[in-house]
Amino acid sequence: MKKYRALVDLFYPTDAKVLRALAAGENLPLRGRRMKHVAAGDEVTDIPPVSVKGLLEAGRIEEVSDGA
């Protein structure tokens, strides 16, 4: 599993049901998304895969080496 470092504070959903609904184009209110907060500098592995490319390109996250 890839690890990423947040370069800015982020909020994103991690609930599988919510992610499937959003990927299907459903418009869910923010309150129903159960958003996770990640502070700048935190390392995470649960960023929704559909968001990774855009966040990398926007400079909001960076991939972290596993040290291997």
C-alpha positions, 0 to 999 in steps of 0.5 A, a space after each residue: 500500500 502506498 503512503 502519502 504525506 499531506 503537504 496541506 490540511 486535507 479532508 476526505 471520505 474513507 467510508 467504502 459506501 460513500 466512496 462507491 456512491 461518489 464514484 457512481 456520480 451521486 451527490 452526497 451532502 458533506 454531512 453524510 460523507 464522514 470526512 477524515 481530517 489530515 493535518 499537513 505533515 501527516 503520513 497516510 495510506 487511505 486517500 481515496 485512489 480516485 483523488 491521488 493523481 489530482 492531489 499529487 499534480 496540485 502539490 497537496 500530497 507527496 509519495 513517501 518512500 517505504 525506506 526499502 
